[in-house]
Amino acid sequence: MRILAVDTSASVAAAAVMDSGTILGEYLVNNKKTHSQKLMPMIKELMDSLELCPQDIDLYAASIGPGSFTGLRIGVTTIKAMAFSLGKPVASVPTLDAIAYNIPMNEAVICPIMDARNLQVYTSLYCWEKGGQKRIADYMGISVYQLIDIIKQKKQKVIFAGDGVQNHRELLQSELDGICSFAPGSLLLQRASAVAQIAFEKSGGTDKEDGFSMLPFYLRKSQAERELEKNHILKL
């Protein structure tokens, strides 16, 4: 089974092709959020280098969020359009799941954190169990201080990954000294290969998604929506 996977949930734009669990190629650029300009040329270059055409792909996968509202729409819409035009199934992969999957098997708790501005993060908790990764907490949009409290209560070693590390590394290290570590740069940010791997593992199920069922997972309302609601309340 050949899978084309993309991730446009944050500053990284990434695309990967996997064939039966083996990565054939991956393209990743971390330079500005110009995904509307980069994603399709990236996919084309990757497919051309692998001598594949869109019809050769059996499953189309996308990271669905949380993350950048605009970025997610670009990635999800691109994958839905390609899959729909070819009558192929899709796979929706939560972004936090994919970031956590960057971390190899170990006994620590894995905590992906995505920067949500104003000391807020999108996060969850994961562990490796019987050769697979298991989510052990809800998807959350919380303050980094709330996350620190949750980690302290766990009293376990934790590995952080995700773009939130870049802004909160010093705080996390000072508050969780001795029990926290951080993914290396090569595994820190979103990778389309992790999206492809999770999609491959999900593809063994009997339920197949079509393009209409794939939707972005925002976790919380956009800043514009929150401001609109705030202004509406003030007017009442």
ChimeraX attribute file (.defattr): number of C-alpha atoms within 10 A of each C-alpha:
attribute: neighborCount
match mode: 1-to-1
recipient: residues
	/A:1	13
	/A:2	19
	/A:3	29
	/A:4	30
	/A:5	32
	/A:6	33
	/A:7	34
	/A:8	32
	/A:9	30
	/A:10	25
	/A:11	20
	/A:12	22
	/A:13	27
	/A:14	26
	/A:15	30
	/A:16	27
	/A:17	28
	/A:18	24
	/A:19	17
	/A:20	12
	/A:21	17
	/A:22	15
	/A:23	16
	/A:24	17
	/A:25	17
	/A:26	20
	/A:27	18
	/A:28	18
	/A:29	16
	/A:30	13
	/A:31	10
	/A:32	10
	/A:33	18
	/A:34	14
	/A:35	24
	/A:36	16
	/A:37	10
	/A:38	13
	/A:39	23
	/A:40	14
	/A:41	11
	/A:42	20
	/A:43	21
	/A:44	15
	/A:45	13
	/A:46	20
	/A:47	22
	/A:48	11
	/A:49	11
	/A:50	12
	/A:51	9
	/A:52	13
	/A:53	10
	/A:54	15
	/A:55	12
	/A:56	13
	/A:57	21
	/A:58	17
	/A:59	23
	/A:60	29
	/A:61	31
	/A:62	32
	/A:63	33
	/A:64	27
	/A:65	28
	/A:66	24
	/A:67	26
	/A:68	19
	/A:69	18
	/A:70	14
	/A:71	24
	/A:72	26
	/A:73	19
	/A:74	19
	/A:75	27
	/A:76	25
	/A:77	17
	/A:78	18
	/A:79	24
	/A:80	23
	/A:81	14
	/A:82	17
	/A:83	23
	/A:84	16
	/A:85	11
	/A:86	12
	/A:87	13
	/A:88	18
	/A:89	19
	/A:90	29
	/A:91	29
	/A:92	26
	/A:93	26
	/A:94	20
	/A:95	31
	/A:96	27
	/A:97	24
	/A:98	26
	/A:99	27
	/A:100	32
	/A:101	27
	/A:102	22
	/A:103	23
	/A:104	12
	/A:105	15
	/A:106	12
	/A:107	13
	/A:108	16
	/A:109	21
	/A:110	32
	/A:111	27
	/A:112	31
	/A:113	29
	/A:114	29
	/A:115	23
	/A:116	19
	/A:117	11
	/A:118	8
	/A:119	13
	/A:120	19
	/A:121	25
	/A:122	27
	/A:123	29
	/A:124	21
	/A:125	24
	/A:126	22
	/A:127	21
	/A:128	18
	/A:129	12
	/A:130	8
	/A:131	8
	/A:132	9
	/A:133	18
	/A:134	16
	/A:135	18
	/A:136	12
	/A:137	11
	/A:138	10
	/A:139	16
	/A:140	17
	/A:141	21
	/A:142	14
	/A:143	17
	/A:144	22
	/A:145	15
	/A:146	13
	/A:147	21
	/A:148	15
	/A:149	12
	/A:150	12
	/A:151	19
	/A:152	15
	/A:153	9
	/A:154	11
	/A:155	10
	/A:156	13
	/A:157	16
	/A:158	23
	/A:159	21
	/A:160	25
	/A:161	29
	/A:162	27
	/A:163	21
	/A:164	23
	/A:165	21
	/A:166	13
	/A:167	13
	/A:168	15
	/A:169	14
	/A:170	11
	/A:171	14
	/A:172	20
	/A:173	14
	/A:174	10
	/A:175	14
	/A:176	18
	/A:177	10
	/A:178	10
	/A:179	16
	/A:180	21
	/A:181	18
	/A:182	20
	/A:183	19
	/A:184	11
	/A:185	9
	/A:186	9
	/A:187	17
	/A:188	22
	/A:189	24
	/A:190	32
	/A:191	29
	/A:192	29
	/A:193	30
	/A:194	25
	/A:195	33
	/A:196	33
	/A:197	25
	/A:198	21
	/A:199	26
	/A:200	22
	/A:201	11
	/A:202	15
	/A:203	18
	/A:204	9
	/A:205	8
	/A:206	7
	/A:207	8
	/A:208	15
	/A:209	16
	/A:210	17
	/A:211	23
	/A:212	12
	/A:213	11
	/A:214	19
	/A:215	16
	/A:216	23
	/A:217	18
	/A:218	16
	/A:219	13
	/A:220	13
	/A:221	10
	/A:222	12
	/A:223	10
	/A:224	9
	/A:225	11
	/A:226	12
	/A:227	12
	/A:228	12
	/A:229	12
	/A:230	11
	/A:231	11
	/A:232	10
	/A:233	9
	/A:234	8
	/A:235	7
	/A:236	5
